[in-house]
Amino acid sequence: MPSANVNQNPEQIARDQIDAKLVEAGWRVQDKGKIDFNVGQGVAVREYPTDIGPADYVLFVDRRAVLRRF
């Protein structure tokens, strides 16, 4: 059976792996255009805009940013 990521570039593969780890740790992973802080206490937002460009992920706890990864 072919790999599920056969048509993905390395960035997409890494994002899928990071998303899976965040979900495994209890985070709710969302896209920047579809943020819903009501889904849970911990929300990880992909490509969140910042003053210096988009962060790969910003982690929010109780609607407050606690960590961002560029």
Summary of the structure (lengths in Angstrom):
residues: 70
radius of gyration: 13.0
end to end distance: 34.5
largest distance: 43.9
contacts: 152
relative contact order: 0.15
helix: 30%
strand: 34%
